[in-house]
Amino acid sequence: MNLRTLGALGLSWVLLGTIIAGCESSSGTSAPAQSCAVAAPEALRTCVGAVNDARGACYSDNDAPCDASVFDASLAALESSITSSCADAEFKSLSVSALVGRLQNACISETQSIGSRTFGGPHGAVWADATGGQRSCLQASHDSVAILVDGVLGAANECLASDDCDLAALDATADAAADAAVSAVTAACPMLPNLIAVTPEIYVERAMHQVDCIVATSHADTAPLELDCGPSNVDMDPPRGEYEQIIVDGDKWGTLCSDGTDYAFQIRLAPDGKPLDRVIIALQGGGICFIEDDCGPRMESNPGLFNAQDDETQETGIGIMSNDPDENPFWDWTKVYLPYCNQDVFAGAGVTEEFESFDMPRYGAVNLRSAIQMVRDLIWKQMDEEGGDGFRPDEVVALFGGFSAGGYGALYNYHWLLDDLQWPRTTAFPDAGGALDNGTILSVRTVGLEFIPKWGALPNLPPYCFAGECAVGPVIYESHAPRLKAVPEQQMLILSNQQDDTQRRDAFFVNDIGELSAEAHWMNTLRQEYCDTKDLDGIHYYYSTEFGEGGFHVISIRPDFYEREVAGIALRDWMESAMSDPDNVPE
């Protein structure tokens, strides 16, 4: 079963209850009430429904996100259901307490993801500024997908509990319910794309993907369903402690490089005996091109920029990506290296830009997010198979960053790891990709105004920052800051050398302004933006001070910069401190 598949639109919302109620298991019976296999998924479904209702009520009644205590009764009810129905190791190898923790986290995280997508992040930034009519629109959208998720989960649970799950009937029910939800959201909230940058179709599709994840979380065995999330979705088996290239199935994931080849990435699972859920994700750099006269010559002279399968992997073994314990405190973490092949700073949402002489697929965000989901599902599968408490997304500790253009990509995708992937303990480290604005007509800000919509990137930016100015690094910092530090590791580590001609040119600081050189203009802007944003919650800077001909570009994968001290602390030690004691990052 693929629960996120959407069929043709057009069903009315009033039919949804009938659609879901009409999904019966072919046997007409269900498992005994005390079966853990039935109790676990139904307890999670009930909790998700109650907490979704509570989240909506907090906005409509109290004009703000919920205090965590609002959910206590729902979480307690889930715990009671599990403890009365399940025994240790009855659900995979999990103890009862571990199973309760897993399901409680899913209840809170999945509903928060829906709420963040709807109301403008976990802090409700869009709701706070919305008019009465806009708030009604958002509330109706939230209610629609909450009902949808509850109904399709119920249908899936019933089917899996039966002796003969009719997969075709379940697929038809899920598709019809999704269609009805799209129609309902479209009718109730036609302004949704203007409020949170997603269409009703995308809004419902993302909720339906969450259904797959909830089913995978709450069922020990999901056969015969074919889910787009979880252990059953894994089709790779890389070794521990060694890099392996994974070529992504473009037909399955919708991924593509600009030369038409399949996307690929490198993964090195943590060595044997080390935790799999300590993860570094690093995005390759490689510039950016906008127009045919730039992209065409670049494709001819450097075709590797448009292909992910032939990338050299030297960046996977140096600096912050080093596997040497004497050089890198993160040497034994799971490492994921994402090549760059679309010249779109990992922002392209799967559109093809048509030039006169050739087409340019812009799939950067699709490639990034698909690869990370694949890694998530793999870690989930392996941790569940290893025994113990299994996989918990809220216990993953991750460093998510990139170099140059990859640094831009980290800025534009960080929120997705927090809200959609539901890895709250993720720290971003954009390196030499500050996306500074030069204040002129040709600038990061004005380019963002044109290319964010052209590359279909609007739905992939934060629901609280998606205008053209949100291409600018400091604007992103300011938009993220109110929601950072929900947990200590939720922070941004901004890295750069203070003289960097490559970064300067990439941000269009190319012309002198009066007596001020382009280089001085960029350096002054870099320092001013530091002064303006350094006190924001969760925003930290490490600016090295090496000067020379053209300066130095990217510092976290330069061993000499990684180990060299600034203000008495090496970058290596500063980053280790930021992860081991994130509430006391050296400033």
N, C-alpha and C positions, 0 to 999 in steps of 0.2 A: 504494500500500500504506500502511496505517496500522498500524504495528507495535505501537502501544500499545493497540489495541482489545482489550478482554477480552470473551470470550463467556460462556456459562453455565458455572458451576463444576461440579466433580464428577469430573474425570479424576484417576486415581491417579498419584502421582509416578513409580512404576515404569514407566509408559508413556512418560515424557518422552523417554528416549533413543530409543525406537522411533519416536516422533512425528517428531523432528528428523531421524533417520537416514533416514526414509522420504521426505524432501523431495528430489526429484531434479529437475534441469532437464529440460525436455521433450525436449531433444536428446540428453541422456545424455552430453554432452561438455563440457569446459571449455576456457578459453583456454590457450594455451601457457604453460608454467611460468615463462618469463622475461618474460612480459608485465607491464609496470608496472601496467596496469589490474587485473590479478589479484594481483600481488605486494603492492601497497600495502594493500588491504583485508585480505588474509590475514595480512600482517605485523602489522597493528594488532590483528586478532582474536587472534592467537597471543600477542601481548604482553599484551593485556587479560586473557586467561585465566591467563597465568603470574603476572601481578602480583596479580590477584584471589586466586589461591591463596596467594601470598606474604603478602598482607595478613592473610588468615585465619590462616595459620600463625604470624605474629608474635604475634597475640593468644593463640592456643591454646598456643604453645610458650614464648613469652617474656613473656606477660601485659602487652603494651604495643604501641602502634603501631610500625610498622616504621621503622627508620632508612633514609634515602633510598638508602644504598649497597646495600641488599638488592635493589634493582631494577636495578642496573647491568647485570647479565648480560642481562636481558630487553630493556633498551633498546639494548644493543649488538647483540643478535641482530636487532632490528628495523632498526637502521641498516645492518647488513650485507645484509639482504634487499633493502632499498631501493637501496642503492648498486650492488648487482650486477644489478638489474633495471630501474632507471629512469634516464633521462637528463634533463638540464635542460630545462624547459618541456614535458616529456612529460605531466606531471600539471598541467593548466591552464597557468599561466605560471610555476609555481614552479620554482626551482632544486632540485636534489637535496637540498642542505643544508636549504633551507626546508621541503621536504616531510618530511624526517626530523624536523625540529624540531616541525612540526605534529603528526605522528603520535605522536611520543614524548610530547608534552604531553597529547594525548588519552588515551594509555595511562595516564599517571599520574593525570590529573584525573578521568577517568570512573571509575576504580577507587577513587579516594579518595572520590568522591561516594557510591558504594555503601557504602564503609566508614564514612564519616561518618554516613550515614543509619542504619546498623546498630548501630554501637558507641557512639554518642553524641558525634558531632563528630569532627574529625580528631585530637583529643586523647583519644578513647576514654573520655569521662567516665562513660558508663553502664556500660561494661565494668568500670571500676575499682571500682565499688561493687556489682557484681552477685554473686549467689550462684553456686554451681556449677551448679545447675539452670538459672538464668537465662543463664549463659554458654553452656551447651549449646544453649539455645533460640536465642540470638543467632547462634552459630556455624552452626547448621543453617540458619537463614534466609539468612545470607550465602552459604553454599555453594549453596543452592537457586537464588538469583538469579544467582550466578556461572555455574552450569551453564546456566541459561536463556539468559543473555546470549550465552555462547559458542555455544550451539546455534543460536539464531535468527540471530545474525550469520553463522554458517557457511551457513545456508540462504539468507539474503539475498545473500551474496557469490556463492554458486553460481548462483543465479537470474540475477543481473546479468551473470555471466560467460558465460551461455549465449546462443545466438542467438535463443531464443524463450522469454523468461522468463514462466512461467505465474503471473500475478499472483494469480489466485483461489486457486491451490494454495498459494502462499506465504502469503497472508492466513490461510488455514485452518490451516496449520502453525503460524504465529505465535500465532494465537488459542488453538489447542489446547495449545501449549506453555505459554502464559501461564496458562491454566486449571489445568494440571497443577502449575505452580509455586505457584499460590495454594493449591491443595489440600495440597501438600507443606508449605508454610510454616504453614498452619493446623494441620496435624497435629503438626508438630514444635515449634511455638512458639505455643501458644494465648495465652500471656501477652504477645505482642509489643506490642499496643496499650498495655499498662500500662508497658512498658519504654521505648518510644521514640515512643509516641503515634500510630503509624500502624497501620492494619489490614493484614492480609496482602494484601488487594485493592489498597490504595493503595501498599503497599510494592512489589508486583510491577509495578503500572502505572507507577510512576516509573522503575523499572529498564528497562521496555520503551520509555519515552520516550528514555532514554539510548541504546538501540539505534538509534533513528532518528537521533540526533545522531552516533553513531559511523559509521553508514553514510554520512551526509552528509559527514563529515570525510574518509573514506577512499576515496570514489569521486568521480572528476571528473565523472561523468555518472550520475545516479541514476534517469533515466527507465527504465521506466515507473512507478517507485514514487512514491507520494504520501506524502512524509514530513512529520512534524509538527515538523521541525527542519531548519534549514539554508537555503541559498540558494533551493532549489526551493519553499520554503514562503512566499516573499515575494509579496504581492499589493498593494504600494503603491510609489509612485515619487515621493517628495517632492523638491523642489529643494534644492540646496545653498544655505546661507546665508539661508533664509527659513523662517518658521514656516508649517506646514501642519497643519490638523486632520485626524486620521485617525479615521474611524468604524469601530469594531471589529465584525466579523461575529460576532454572538452565537451563531449556530448553529454556527460553526466553533470558536470559542474558549470558549464557555460563559460569556460575560461578560453583565452586566446591571446597570442602575442601579435604584434603588429606585422610580422612577416608571414602570418598565417599558420605558424607552427603551434603545437600544444605548449601550454605553460609547464614549467618544471621548477622544483625547488629542492633545496638540500636540507636534510635533517640529520642530526646526531643525537640520538636518545642518550640520556644520562647513563654513565657506565653502570655496570652491575653493582648493586648495593647502594646506589645513590637514588634520591627521590626523583621520580619522573616529572613531578609537578613543580619543579623549579625551572623556569623556561626563559630563554632569551630569544627574541624574535628580531632579526635585523634586516632592514630593507636596503638593497643595493642602490647606489646612486647612478648617475649617468646623464645629467642634463635634462633639457626639455626642448621640444620644438613645437611651433604653433602653425606655421604656414608651409605651403608646398615648397617654396624656394629654400626653406631651411630643412624641412624633413627629408626631402628628396635627396639632396647631396649627402646628408648625414647617413641616410640608409645605404647609399652607394659606398661611402668611404669607411663606414663603421657598422657593418650589418649586425655585429654582435649586440648593439644597443637595442635591437628589435627582436632578439631571440633569447629565450631563457635556458635552452638546453645546452648551449655551448659555452656558458659562462665559466671563466676561471674562478676558482674558489679560494684564492689566496686570502680573501677577507674573512674566511671561516677559521683561520688559525692564528690571528694576531690580535694584540690589544684586548679589547673586551670580549673578543671571540676566541681567544687563545685557550687551548686545552692543557696548558702547562700550569700546574698548581703553584709553581714558584713565581709565575707572572700574573696570574689572574685569579681573583677570589671566586669567580664564577666558572672556573674551569670544568667543574663536574655537573653543570646544569644541562638540561636538554637545550639544544641549540637548533634554531630554525633560521635558514638564510634564504630570503626571498629575492630572486633576481628581478631585474627591472627591464621590461621589454615593450612598453607602450608609450614612452615619452610623455606621460601625463601625470607625473608625480603621484602615482598610485591613486588617482582620483577618478579615472574614467569608469563609467558604470555600465559598460557593455554596449557602447554605440560605435558605429563606424563612420568616421569623418571622410567625406568624399572630396578628394582633390581632383584637379583636372586630369592628371596623368596616372594616379593610383589612389587606392583607398587606404585609410589609416585607422585600424581598429584601436579604440581607446578602452581598454579593459582592466586598467591597473587596479582599481578597487575590487573588481570581481575576482581577479587572480589572487590578490592578497587575502581576501576574506575566505575564499574557497580553500586555499592552502592552510590557513589557520584553523578552519573548521575540521579539515582532515586531520591535522595534528591533534586537535582537541579530542576527536573521536578515538584516535589511536591511543592517546594517553588514558582516556576513560576505559577503553577495552583492556589495556594491559594492567592498569591498577586494579580493576575489578577481578582480573584473573589471578593477580598475585595474592589475593586474600587481604586480610586486615580490614580496614575501614573503607577500602575502595576509593573511587574517585569522587571528589567534591569540587565543583568549580570555584566556590568561594574560598577554597584553601590553596588554589594555585597562586604562586608568587611569580610574577612575570616582569621582565624588562622588555619593553617594546620600543624600538627606536630605528633609526636609519641614518644613512650617510648622504649628505648633499641632497639630491632629489628625494632620496629615501627619507631624509629628515622632514621634508615637506609632507611626505606620505604619512609619517608618524603623527604629524600635527592633524591631518585631515581624517585619520582613522582611529585615533586613540579612544574617542568616546564609544566606538563600536565594540571594542574589547570590554569596556566597562558595562555597557548597557545591554548589548545584544548577545555577546559571547558570555556575559555575566561572570567575568573575571575581575572582581572589584579590587583585588590586590595587585593591580598592574601599574607600574611606573613607566612613563614615557621618557625617552631620551633622544630627542631630535639633535643630530650632530651636524653642524654646518648647513643647516636648512632653516634658518630663522625667518625666512619669508618677510624681510623688512620692506617697508614701503618708502619710496623716494619722494613722494609728494608731488610728482609730475604727472603728465598725461600718460606716458608710458611707464607703468608701474605694476607691481604685484596686485594692487587694489583694482586697477582698471582692467588688467588682464583677467582677474577673477570674475569681474562683472560679465565678461564675454564668454569665457571658457567653462566656468562652472555649469551654466545651462547647456552649452554646446556639447559638452562631454557627458551630459546626463548625470552630473555629479550632485545635483541638489538633494536627491533623496538619501545620499550617503553621507552628507554632512550632518553635524549635530542638529537636532530639531530646535535648538535654541540659538543657532548661528549658521546661516546658510546663504546670506547675501554675498555679493561680490567682495565686500570688505572683509568677509570671513576667510578669504584667502591669505590675509595678512597675519603673520605669526602673533604679534602682540594682541591683536583683536581676538584671536583664538585663546590666548592665555587668559584674557580678561573674561571671556565667555565661559571658560572651563572653571575658573577659580571658585565661583560660588558653590560648585558641586564637588570639588576635590576634598580630600582628607575625610571622606566618609569612613574610610579605614586608613591607618597610617601610611600604607604604601601608595595610596592614590595621590600621585604627585607628578610633576613634570621637571625633568632635569635638562636645562637648556645648555648645550655645549657649543663652543666655538673658539677659534682663535680670533684675536682682535684685528689682525690683518689677514685678509683672505680675499684675494682678487677673484677667485673663481666664484665664491659666494656673492661677492659684490656685483659681478657682471650678470650672474643669473637673476639677481633682483633688480636689474636695469639701472644700477648706479654707474653709468658709463660716461656721463658728461659733466664737465666742470660747471660749477655754479658761481659766477663772479670770480672772486679770488680763491674760492674753495674748490680744491680738486675733487674729482669723483671719489677717490680713495678716502680723503678726509671726510667727505659728506657721508659715506657709508659708515665709517668708524664713529663719527659723531652720532649718527642715528642709532647705531648698535648700543652705544653707551647711554644715550638718552632713554631708549626703550627699556634698558636695564633699570635705570633710575625710576622710570614710571611704573614698572610692573614687579620689581623685586620683592615688594611687601605683600603681594597677592597671596592668598592662601594656597599652599601647595606648589608654588612656582619657585624654582631654585636655579641659580646660574653658576656655571664654571667657565670662565673666560680666560684662556691662556694668553700669554703676552710675548710671543716670539715674533720678532720683526725681521724682515729681510726682503729680498727681491720678490714681490708679489705675495708675500706672506705664506701661510700654510692653510691647506684646505682639509678638513676632517681631522679630529684629534683622538677619538676613542679607539681607532684601529691603527694608530701610529704608536708603536711600542715606546718610542722615546717620549712622546707627549703623554702617553698613558701613565708613564712612571715618573715624569718630571713634576716637580712641585710648583705650585702657585700659592702664594700666601701661606707657605708652610705645609701644604698637603698635596700629595700627588692625586691626579685624577682617579687612578685605580682605587686609592684608599678613600677618596671622597665618595665614589659611587658605592663602594662596599658599605661605607657608613650610612649612606642614604637608604640602603636596603636593610641593613641590620638594625638601624636605629632611626627610622624615617621621621620620627617626631623631633629629631635634633640634628638636622642636616647642617653641616658647617657652612657658614655664610661668609 
